[in-house]
């Protein structure tokens, strides 16, 4: 007799358990917990954002709204991109979603059929692979290479993975979890590769401003692509403006795809609440100083954990180029899942195990440093005291 689980769809049955949530569950409830496992900081959403949402609620805006997003938010997104990339953007390019995660899901739905392949460089945020495979497509891993200077992705390795079933390349730069950031020349090479093979690019540039090079932001496909190239950008309000719990994201894509994305939004969430969108408008139009503080805080956190851990003989640390994660390894540790579980239970420091991020990263641990320096210094102290004991 088959079980209820066996009667579910293949995509639902294959949805993997989160290796990050497992550590979260093991450490939750400790009074001394320092949770560095998730991709969020420790600052609450700023008052000016919450106030805009409250004002919307006070106006009674609790009804269905524009499927593509309220016009003021789409205009604010266009203006934000113009400031960031130095050229005009049409508001018609932008479609508001119920999180960056939903933006990824809709992008996958738009360009993938069941049985098609999406190339995913790994290590990668595990939700990317899961979004592809729950949809019935196949995530094809292309491992990145690691050396003493950091992580690297080869165009040749990506091209070798392309088959007649390949429809898209997912590229996350700056990268979660490695901190790798693609150069403009490398983005040009990937764009030419996609054009040559008629592939879609799903570009996750959510950490564009968390960049530690000379420029104020990381290189972008916006710097090298034409407006009608086969690129779908996915992004979120979560990281920049401390809005992880708000669940507001967006897609940027050629306006010709507008009706398609409106339909996909209609048949999934039927739109994002108006009050959440007004909070996002405030973030985009009034949040530049807060955003600068966020980036400066992350840079200081990066320096804190890199300098604190690099002196340990068993720890291998390479400063990340972008995002707000340190992806490091400990000599002699072969099971990072067990390491992370033991660490959080014995010290109260929560890290994400590399096993959660796919091929190539199982030997590493991910630490989110978008937090106060006091917490980070205490986390480094506990890790430094605990490692010699294992």
KOLMARDO-841484 format. One line per 10 residues: for each residue x, y, z of N, C-alpha, C. Coordinates in pm, whole numbers, plus 50000, padded with zeros to 5 digits. Each point is the difference from the previous one (the first is absolute). Last residue first. Example, Ala and Ser with C-alpha at 12.3 -4.5 7.8 and 13.67 -1.06 7.14 Angstrom:
BEGIN
51285 49775 50708 50082 50119 50006 49923 50109 50073; 50029 49428 49993 49911 50119 50000 50090 50120 50000
END
This chain:
BEGIN
53832 52024 51945 49939 49894 49918 50106 49918 49927; 50081 50390 50287 49949 49891 50082 49944 49885 49918; 50171 50429 49827 50110 49914 50048 49951 49880 50080; 49671 50319 49837 50066 49919 49897 50115 49915 50053; 49750 50325 50274 49941 49867 49983 50076 49915 49900; 50104 50465 50105 50021 49918 50119 49956 49857 49979; 49931 50315 49657 50145 49986 50020 50030 49913 50121; 49550 50119 49906 50051 49906 49899 50147 49972 50025; 49801 50327 50271 49950 49866 50033 50052 49896 49900; 50109 50452 49921 50063 49954 50123 49956 49858 50033
49796 50219 49637 50138 49960 49968 50070 49946 50125; 49575 50179 50063 49991 49876 49922 50139 49948 49966; 49968 50418 50209 49970 49893 50095 49989 49866 49928; 50062 50381 49737 50121 49975 50079 49977 49887 50101; 49631 50143 49748 50097 49929 49916 50128 49970 50077; 49660 50258 50208 49958 49862 49982 50103 49920 49920; 50081 50458 50048 50006 49935 50131 49960 49853 49989; 49962 50284 49623 50136 49952 50023 50013 49932 50136; 49533 49998 49728 50081 50091 50080 50138 49939 50023; 49766 49834 49559 49953 50014 50138 50094 50095 50076
50007 49731 49553 49921 50124 49996 49938 50027 50138; 50280 49613 49830 50061 50102 50085 49927 50136 49991; 49944 49426 49927 49945 50129 49959 50052 50108 50093; 50197 49498 49848 49976 50091 50112 49947 50130 49943; 50092 49446 49842 49964 50137 49966 49963 50079 50124; 50337 49553 49858 49891 50049 50085 49973 50145 49961; 50246 49533 49736 50001 50136 50055 49883 50024 50095; 50100 49608 49713 50107 50008 50101 50000 50134 50073; 49702 49887 49631 49965 49920 50117 50103 50011 50112; 49950 50202 49531 50010 50079 50122 49979 49922 50127
49987 49832 49529 50118 50085 50012 50015 50073 50130; 49514 49834 49823 50132 49948 49967 50109 50105 50021; 49559 50096 50279 50026 49927 49877 50146 49967 49979; 49777 50224 50388 50018 50087 49883 50043 49928 49874; 49937 49839 50473 49871 50054 49955 50010 50071 49866; 50377 49817 50244 49922 49893 49937 49866 50051 49948; 50304 50268 50264 50021 50002 49856 49923 49893 49926; 49826 50213 50472 50098 49905 49948 50011 50006 49849; 49875 50403 50362 49939 49912 49901 50105 49905 49946; 49978 50230 50510 50054 50016 49865 49925 49905 49906
49966 50214 50539 49935 49930 49891 50061 50035 49866; 50126 49986 50560 50027 50070 49875 49941 49918 49885; 50005 49865 50471 49896 50097 49969 50025 50082 49877; 50251 49615 50225 50047 50138 50018 49891 50104 49977; 49932 49514 49973 50099 50014 50106 50044 50144 50025; 49674 49869 49662 49956 49939 50126 50098 50025 50114; 50100 50149 49557 49887 50075 50053 49953 49943 50134; 50356 49776 49777 50038 50137 50034 49884 50076 50063; 49931 49563 49825 50073 49998 50127 50035 50141 50046; 49792 49956 49579 49909 49957 50107 50069 50001 50135
50261 50092 49620 49908 50110 50028 49901 49964 50111; 50304 49665 49852 50074 50110 50062 49903 50112 50040; 49831 49643 49748 50022 49961 50139 50072 50111 50075; 49946 50071 49545 49868 49993 50063 50015 49966 50147; 50378 49995 49721 49965 50133 50049 49860 50005 50059; 50393 49633 49913 49855 49998 50010 49954 50134 50058; 50459 49915 49942 49947 49942 49877 49847 49996 49999; 50456 50245 50249 49854 49986 50010 49948 49951 49866; 50464 50106 50072 49964 49881 50075 49851 49978 50016; 50165 50492 49909 50079 49880 49971 49958 49885 50090
49678 50395 49844 50080 49967 50118 50074 49870 49969; 49753 50436 49694 50016 49859 50032 50091 49983 50122; 49636 50400 49763 50134 49960 50042 50003 49852 50034; 49714 50452 49816 49991 49857 49970 50139 49943 50023; 49696 50463 50134 50132 49942 49996 49983 49849 49983; 49660 50441 49868 50026 49867 50056 50150 49968 49993; 49696 50371 49807 50039 50017 50140 50015 49866 50071; 50074 50228 49463 49896 49942 50086 50036 50023 50147; 50421 50012 49666 49869 50062 50009 49907 49919 50089; 50466 49896 49930 49995 50120 49917 49868 50075 50016
50262 49679 50384 49906 50000 49888 50000 50132 49925; 50416 49759 50279 49902 50108 50008 49907 49999 49879; 50226 49564 50210 50028 50091 49888 49896 50111 50005; 50203 49578 50345 49914 50114 49977 50049 50079 49879; 50052 49516 50319 50040 50059 49872 49899 50108 49963; 50176 49735 50480 49893 50064 49924 50056 50064 49873; 50250 49780 50367 49921 49901 49926 49895 50061 49909; 50303 50260 50288 50080 49915 49912 49915 49908 49912; 49861 50493 50172 49990 49864 50050 50067 49904 49903; 49947 50474 49922 50114 49967 50082 49996 49860 50058
49648 50207 49737 50114 49962 49915 50124 49964 50081; 49563 50158 50178 50015 49857 49975 50128 49963 49924; 49874 50459 50122 49990 49919 50120 50028 49853 49978; 49988 50325 49643 50118 50020 50085 49996 49912 50124; 49627 49981 49715 50120 49956 49926 50123 50014 50088; 49590 50160 50168 50007 49854 50002 50121 49948 49924; 49933 50475 50022 50002 49944 50135 50018 49848 49998; 49937 50245 49597 50135 50016 50053 50014 49935 50138; 49570 50005 49807 50091 49916 49921 50141 50007 50056; 49681 50289 50180 49979 49863 50044 50091 49903 49928
49997 50448 49862 50065 49989 50130 49984 49859 50056; 49777 50092 49602 50145 50005 49976 50077 49985 50132; 49532 50036 50021 50041 49869 49948 50151 49996 49975; 49812 50408 50130 49992 49905 50112 50046 49861 49955; 49956 50337 49676 50116 50027 50086 50005 49902 50116; 49625 49978 49720 50120 49954 49929 50124 50022 50085; 49592 50161 50170 49996 49855 49990 50128 49945 49936; 49931 50467 50012 50036 49948 50133 50003 49847 49998; 49851 50218 49614 50144 50023 50017 50048 49944 50135; 49539 49991 49920 50069 49903 49916 50152 50015 50011
49723 50316 50212 49995 49871 50071 50076 49894 49921; 49950 50413 49794 50094 50009 50112 50003 49870 50079; 49689 50036 49642 50139 49998 49952 50101 50006 50115; 49480 49980 49970 50090 49910 50073 50145 50001 49960; 49563 50213 49836 50053 50068 50117 50114 49923 50068; 49765 49850 49596 50007 50145 49982 50065 50074 50116; 49931 49515 49987 50071 50038 49878 50020 50151 49988; 49751 49817 50367 50138 49950 50004 50080 50051 49880; 49538 50091 50017 50076 50082 50094 50146 49957 50006; 49708 49738 49743 50018 50133 49938 50084 50090 50091
49871 49584 50171 50109 49988 49904 50025 50131 49927; 49634 49973 50293 50125 49994 50076 50120 49992 49908; 49584 49972 49804 50029 50138 50038 50122 50007 50092; 49847 49575 49870 50059 50071 49887 50029 50146 50033; 49775 49730 50315 50139 49957 49987 50070 50075 49887; 49543 50073 50055 50076 50064 50109 50146 49957 49999; 49689 49807 49683 50032 50141 49974 50086 50061 50108; 50016 49468 49883 49918 50098 50073 50046 50144 49978; 50071 49637 49615 50066 50029 50128 49919 50105 50074; 49831 49618 49602 50054 50131 50034 50056 50010 50141
49810 49597 49802 49905 50108 49966 50045 50135 50053; 50224 49549 50008 49966 50076 50121 49891 50104 49977; 50095 49662 49657 50077 49952 50116 49957 50073 50127; 49834 50088 49550 49968 49861 50030 50085 49942 50113; 50054 50456 49845 49857 49981 50027 49971 49857 50047; 50436 50107 49850 49973 50056 50133 49854 49976 50038; 50126 49874 49571 50062 49911 50098 49978 50051 50143; 49847 50269 49638 49923 49876 50011 50057 49909 50108; 50236 50393 49897 49874 50033 50066 49916 49874 50020; 50391 49955 49752 50025 50009 50144 49876 50043 50077
49965 49977 49530 50035 49868 50053 50020 50006 50150; 49932 50399 49764 49876 49927 50019 50025 49861 50056; 50381 50276 49901 49917 50050 50108 49873 49921 50023; 50395 49980 49679 49963 49886 50085 49898 50039 50107; 50198 50316 49695 49924 49905 49919 49953 49880 50082; 50298 50343 50174 49857 50025 50012 49912 49905 49918; 50487 49852 50199 49947 50078 49889 49848 50019 50011; 50228 49928 50463 50006 49923 49875 49944 50087 49888; 50085 49944 50573 50025 50096 49892 50021 49920 49873; 49757 49912 50515 50061 49951 49877 50022 50119 49909
49941 49957 50572 49960 50046 49868 50075 49923 49892; 49812 49998 50569 50110 49993 49905 49956 50058 49867; 49850 49919 50560 49979 50080 49880 50124 49989 49913; 49877 49841 50486 49976 49916 49882 49957 50083 49879; 50124 50092 50491 49895 50068 49924 49959 49920 49877; 50365 49904 50328 49868 49950 50035 49886 50060 49919; 50463 50137 49943 49986 49857 49968 49860 49948 50029; 50243 50461 49989 49857 49970 49981 49977 49852 49971; 50398 50344 50040 49960 49927 50121 49852 49967 49998; 50256 50201 49629 49924 50089 50089 49946 49929 50124
50279 49786 49649 50046 50139 50005 49934 50080 50112; 49873 49536 49915 50136 50016 50051 50037 50147 50020; 49549 49859 49827 50039 49943 50129 50134 50047 50053; 49725 50078 49579 50017 50109 50096 50070 49952 50127; 50067 49774 49497 49919 50000 50121 50027 50125 50082; 50060 49719 49466 50056 50080 50109 49899 50008 50114; 50146 49803 49457 49919 49976 50120 50065 50072 50117; 49999 50006 49418 50066 50037 50126 49903 49973 50115; 50065 49811 49477 49900 50031 50101 50076 50026 50130; 50121 49981 49438 50044 50004 50139 49881 50036 50087
50123 49964 49481 49924 49900 50073 50052 49989 50144; 50013 50462 49691 50069 49872 50018 49916 49907 50087; 49904 50469 49864 49919 49886 49959 50076 49867 50005; 50197 50430 50120 49874 49992 50074 49918 49878 49965; 50535 49974 49969 49898 50082 49936 49867 49979 50072; 50497 49936 50245 49891 49941 49921 49917 50106 49929; 50380 50064 50321 50048 49941 49874 49888 49954 49907; 49960 50200 50453 50112 50073 49942 50035 49953 49860; 49667 49789 50281 49950 50127 49949 50110 50081 49932; 50096 49599 50231 49957 49978 49862 49938 50127 49941
50357 50069 50390 49864 49950 49979 49977 49967 49853; 50401 50119 50432 49964 49996 49858 49868 49927 49980; 50052 50218 50478 50063 49894 49921 49968 50017 49852; 50022 50430 50330 49918 49882 49982 50078 49899 49917; 50191 50414 50123 49894 50001 50101 49908 49879 49986; 50536 49983 49862 49877 50065 49957 49893 49992 50109; 50431 49790 50043 50018 50145 49998 49871 50074 49965; 49951 49519 50230 50097 50050 49905 50007 50152 50007; 49699 49688 50240 50117 50051 50069 50114 50036 49906; 49420 49939 50052 50114 49974 49912 50120 50071 50058
49468 49967 50044 50092 49944 50100 50123 49949 49925; 49643 50171 49754 50060 50110 50074 50092 49953 50112; 49760 49685 49716 50080 50088 49915 50071 50110 50078; 49711 49582 50098 50105 50055 50087 50087 50102 49927; 49635 49766 49783 49943 50056 50122 50105 50067 50088; 49958 49783 49535 50098 50102 50038 49957 50070 50129; 49892 49569 49646 49973 50035 50139 50111 50094 50046; 49790 49811 49509 50107 50074 50067 49955 50042 50139; 49902 49643 49576 49930 50048 50119 50108 50061 50088; 49979 49893 49449 50078 50021 50122 49904 50046 50109
49933 49699 49516 49960 50106 50092 50104 50008 50112; 50115 49809 49495 49963 49972 50138 49945 50126 50067; 50201 49876 49536 49860 50038 50019 49949 49963 50140; 50460 49969 49817 49923 49877 50021 49851 50028 50023; 50312 50357 49923 50043 49898 49903 49913 49875 50009; 49945 50354 50315 49950 50037 49867 50030 49890 49898; 50176 49946 50432 49854 49984 50000 49941 50036 49865; 50461 50072 50058 49971 49856 50004 49849 49976 49994; 50148 50441 50042 50026 49950 49865 49972 49851 49991; 49967 50193 50423 49894 50050 49915 50019 49951 49857
50336 49904 50312 49880 49918 50025 49883 50047 49914; 50396 50249 49978 50024 49867 49945 49878 49909 50021; 49998 50432 50190 49991 50008 49854 50016 49862 49937; 50070 50031 50459 49858 50013 49969 49979 50012 49849; 50439 50001 50155 49943 49867 50013 49850 50003 49971; 50233 50408 50003 50043 49919 49886 49939 49859 50007; 49930 50293 50363 49921 50041 49883 50039 49917 49877; 50069 49761 50467 50049 50123 49938 49911 50036 49881; 49838 49713 50445 50046 49992 49861 50050 50137 49953; 49997 49787 50508 49932 50099 49917 50061 49996 49860
49962 49689 50508 50057 50025 49867 49920 50106 49926; 49900 49794 50436 50050 50136 49994 50069 50034 49871; 49763 49578 50168 50146 50009 49991 50054 50142 50009; 49528 49774 50009 50068 50036 50124 50145 50046 49987; 49703 50202 49724 49969 49934 50126 50017 49850 49974; 50208 50442 49709 49945 49866 50021 49976 49968 50147; 49994 50464 49649 50082 49924 50094 49924 49879 50055; 49846 49941 49663 50123 50076 50023 49963 50139 50052; 49789 49504 49798 49987 50081 50121 50133 50068 50028; 49719 49722 49579 50127 50059 50044 49974 50098 50113
49777 49577 49663 49976 50082 50120 50134 50052 50047; 49804 49821 49505 50114 50007 50091 49961 50090 50116; 49697 49693 49607 50035 50119 50077 50128 49979 50080; 49791 49672 49698 49924 50120 49964 50050 50125 50070; 50146 49455 49842 50030 50117 50083 49923 50121 49950; 50016 49550 49798 49895 50020 50101 50020 50127 50083; 50315 49839 49662 49875 50045 49936 49887 50025 50098; 50473 50061 50214 49947 49893 49915 49877 50054 49928; 50457 50174 50329 49883 50031 49919 49964 49881 49911; 50389 50044 50298 49880 49942 50061 49874 50023 49918
50436 50179 49888 50007 49854 49989 49876 49933 50057; 50059 50471 50040 49966 49961 49862 50001 49849 49983; 50136 50177 50416 49857 50022 49979 49961 49954 49860; 50454 49990 50107 49928 49898 50076 49849 50013 49980; 50277 50328 49809 50015 49872 49929 49926 49888 50073; 50027 50429 50195 49907 50000 49887 50005 49867 49928; 50129 50056 50525 50057 49991 49865 49888 50000 49895; 50087 50188 50533 49908 49928 49912 50051 50008 49858; 50199 50052 50550 50002 50040 49860 49903 49912 49921; 50185 50172 50545 49922 49913 49914 49997 50055 49858
50415 50103 50356 49854 49998 50009 49937 49902 49903; 50477 50076 50089 49947 50135 49977 49848 50005 50009; 50269 49594 50042 50037 50088 50110 49948 50143 49983; 49714 49633 49756 50144 50001 50024 50030 50102 50110; 49560 49714 49727 50050 50076 50114 50152 49992 50003; 49549 49937 49631 50133 49957 50045 50050 50094 50109; 49477 49829 49831 50100 50104 49992 50133 49946 50053; 49587 49698 49779 50077 50042 50118 50097 50114 49968; 49523 49854 49796 50134 50022 49945 50085 50052 50116; 49491 49728 49944 50105 50068 50075 50128 50012 49917
49458 49964 49884 50128 49939 49963 50112 50078 50067; 49441 49913 50061 50111 50091 50028 50131 49926 49973; 49483 49926 49796 50118 49940 50063 50107 50106 50018; 49418 49994 49982 50121 50013 49919 50118 49939 50076; 49558 50045 50185 50010 49887 49908 50115 50010 49902; 49861 50286 50388 49926 50031 49878 50005 49886 49898; 50248 49984 50402 49859 49991 50036 49913 50026 49877; 50463 50060 49954 49960 49859 49998 49856 49979 50047; 50201 50442 49986 50006 49938 49867 49938 49861 50003; 50046 50231 50406 49899 50065 49917 49994 49938 49861
50341 49857 50299 49869 49949 50038 49890 50061 49913; 50442 50159 49951 49986 49865 49947 49861 49944 50030; 50092 50411 50193 50004 50013 49854 49978 49864 49936; 50044 50053 50473 49865 50026 49950 49995 50011 49849; 50414 49951 50262 49928 49877 49967 49861 50022 49943; 50450 50300 49934 49888 50003 50093 49906 49884 49968; 50487 49914 49837 49891 50093 49974 49899 49997 50113; 50544 49822 49807 49895 50006 50101 49898 50109 49970; 50063 49872 49596 49997 49967 50143 50139 50018 50060; 49659 50140 49538 50134 49990 50060 49989 49975 50150
49637 49874 49622 50014 50071 50127 50143 49984 50049; 49648 49925 49538 50135 49991 50053 50012 50089 50123; 49566 49736 49777 50050 50132 50039 50138 49981 50060; 49629 49697 49662 50114 50014 50090 50031 50148 50025; 49524 49685 49865 50109 50086 49952 50106 50018 50108; 49588 49750 50065 50100 49927 49923 50110 50086 49943; 49542 50229 50102 50041 49876 50066 50096 49925 49909; 50008 50507 49907 49897 49897 49998 50049 49882 50082; 50143 50554 50000 50029 49856 50010 49872 49918 49986; 50038 50495 50017 50097 49957 49899 50026 49850 49998
49684 50241 50299 49991 50069 49872 50089 49938 49893; 49997 49850 50460 49877 49961 49930 49995 50059 49860; 50356 50134 50276 50015 49859 49960 49876 49955 49924; 49981 50425 50186 50096 49998 49891 50020 49858 49947; 49734 50057 50381 49931 50045 49880 50093 50004 49879; 50184 49886 50423 49903 49899 49958 49930 50040 49871; 50290 50314 50201 50074 49887 49942 49904 49894 49949; 49812 50357 50230 50054 50048 49874 50077 49889 49929; 49846 49922 50435 49895 49985 49899 50046 50052 49864; 50299 50053 50353 49980 49857 49975 49890 49978 49897
50084 50432 50165 50099 49961 49900 49986 49853 49964; 49557 50243 50174 50134 49964 50049 50094 49977 49883; 49542 50078 49897 49989 49977 50143 50126 49945 50060; 49968 50340 49558 49972 49862 50040 49996 49988 50152; 49981 50377 49546 50016 49981 50143 49954 49859 50039; 50216 50230 49542 49882 49926 50043 50023 49961 50146; 50217 50339 49564 50003 49950 50138 49866 49940 50042; 50128 50238 49578 50091 49885 50015 49981 49926 50131; 49776 50414 49869 49937 49879 49945 50088 49877 50008; 50136 50449 50116 49931 49932 50110 49933 49872 49953
50445 50197 49767 49855 50010 49992 49938 49928 50119; 50499 50243 49969 49929 49873 50004 49851 50029 49990; 50522 50270 49902 49855 49994 50023 49948 49856 50002; 50503 50111 50169 49928 50012 49872 49851 49983 50027; 50367 49940 50332 50036 50116 49921 49935 50009 49865; 49985 49683 50403 50068 49958 49877 50023 50114 49900; 49790 50057 50441 50103 49899 50023 50082 49972 49875; 49622 50302 49999 50106 50052 50087 50117 49903 50008; 49622 49856 49767 50066 50108 49926 50113 50060 50083; 49725 49675 50200 50093 49941 49904 50073 50108 49919
49669 50144 50300 50109 49938 50075 50103 49941 49904; 49600 50166 49816 50088 50108 50044 50122 49946 50076; 49667 49691 49870 50067 50055 49881 50098 50110 50039; 49730 49822 50340 50100 49902 49956 50076 50051 49878; 49641 50255 50152 50111 50010 50095 50110 49901 49964; 49600 49984 49753 50076 50121 49968 50120 50015 50092; 49710 49651 50092 50070 49970 49874 50080 50122 49953; 49729 50051 50380 50114 49914 50029 50077 49967 49873; 49601 50261 49968 50109 50074 50067 50121 49912 50033; 49607 49794 49791 50083 50085 49915 50107 50080 50074
49837 49522 50184 49940 50133 49993 50090 50091 49917; 49994 49477 49890 50053 50090 50101 49938 50137 49987; 49876 49611 49741 50142 50027 49968 50067 50086 50106; 49536 49893 50034 50074 49874 49997 50149 50023 49975; 49654 50344 50251 50063 49976 49870 50082 49871 50005; 49650 49995 50378 50065 50114 49937 50062 49957 49868; 49619 49867 50442 50082 49958 49886 50056 50122 49929; 49890 50122 50490 49928 49929 49895 50097 49947 49894; 50055 50300 50401 50009 49858 50034 49927 49913 49897; 50098 50519 50145 50046 49931 49878 50027 49852 50029
49848 50402 50283 49909 49892 49966 50041 49921 49878; 50223 50370 50247 49916 50043 49887 49902 49891 49958; 50317 49916 50338 49907 50099 50052 49909 50055 49890; 50348 49703 49882 49894 49929 50074 49896 50098 50053; 50374 50186 49797 49919 49931 49900 49886 49924 50067; 50316 50200 50275 49916 50103 49938 49910 49940 49892; 50320 49722 50203 49891 50030 50093 49906 50105 49941; 50392 49895 49762 49905 49889 49995 49880 50026 50091; 50350 50310 50009 49932 50006 49871 49898 49888 49985; 50277 50002 50381 49901 50108 50007 49923 50011 49868
50364 49699 50036 49882 49951 50072 49890 50106 50004; 50409 50131 49816 49938 49899 49915 49872 49948 50065; 50269 50303 50237 49939 50071 49887 49934 49904 49902; 50243 49838 50389 49869 50056 50029 49936 50064 49878; 50356 49590 49945 49997 50139 50045 49859 50056 50013; 50123 49473 50068 49967 50092 49891 49994 50144 50052; 50309 49683 50286 49859 49999 49957 49981 50097 49883; 50469 49737 50111 49929 50127 50014 49855 49983 49958; 50362 49665 49978 49931 50006 50129 49928 50132 50022; 50110 49716 49517 50068 50068 50109 49917 50001 50126
50009 49616 49592 49938 50125 50044 50082 50059 50114; 49997 49532 49755 50043 50117 49925 49925 50125 50038; 50128 49554 50322 49908 50048 49897 50053 50125 49933; 50231 49770 50366 49972 49900 49897 49920 50055 49883; 50171 50171 50450 50069 50048 49879 49974 49908 49882; 49838 50115 50536 49955 49932 49878 50061 50060 49874; 50081 49937 50546 50045 50099 49900 49970 49937 49864; 49824 49901 50545 50013 49970 49858 50053 50120 49921; 49887 49895 50490 50130 50054 49958 50023 49985 49851; 49606 49838 50218 50008 50141 50039 50130 50064 49951
49723 49586 49763 50112 50026 50090 50008 50150 50032; 49684 49812 49684 49957 50001 50140 50113 50022 50099; 50088 49780 49513 49897 50096 50036 49961 49987 50147; 50323 49729 49730 50046 50106 50090 49893 50091 50055; 49928 49625 49692 50085 49947 50107 50040 50106 50102; 49750 50110 49604 49917 49925 50095 50082 49949 50118; 50231 50217 49648 49909 50094 50066 49918 49929 50107; 50255 49739 49715 50084 50064 50102 49918 50101 50079; 49784 49793 49644 50034 49898 50099 50085 50059 50112; 49890 50261 49618 49893 49995 50099 50029 49895 50107
50291 50028 49635 50015 50118 50084 49895 49998 50111; 50003 49671 49660 50110 49976 50092 50026 50118 50092; 49529 49844 49756 50103 50103 50004 50107 49964 50102; 49687 49655 49697 50004 50069 50129 50116 50099 50000; 49775 49868 49525 50094 49958 50105 49977 50073 50132; 49677 49832 49576 50040 50124 50067 50088 49966 50120; 49778 49677 49709 50143 50024 49987 50046 50127 50070; 49540 49862 49977 50074 49896 50074 50150 50029 49999; 49711 50280 49750 49979 50019 50144 50081 49899 50080; 50009 49963 49530 50065 50123 50043 49986 50022 50149
49775 49635 49796 50144 49976 50011 50072 50124 50051; 49489 49936 50144 50076 50022 49877 50149 49973 50025; 49664 49735 50318 50025 50139 49965 50077 50010 49868; 49888 49593 50240 49896 50044 49908 50014 50148 49962; 50283 49770 50319 50022 49940 49869 49899 50049 49897; 49953 50125 50458 50114 50068 49937 50020 49948 49859; 49681 49787 50269 49952 50129 49952 50111 50076 49929; 50064 49478 49993 49977 50099 50104 49944 50128 49938; 49934 49476 49814 50082 50121 49991 49964 50097 50111; 49979 49445 49990 49915 50120 50000 50088 50125 50000
END
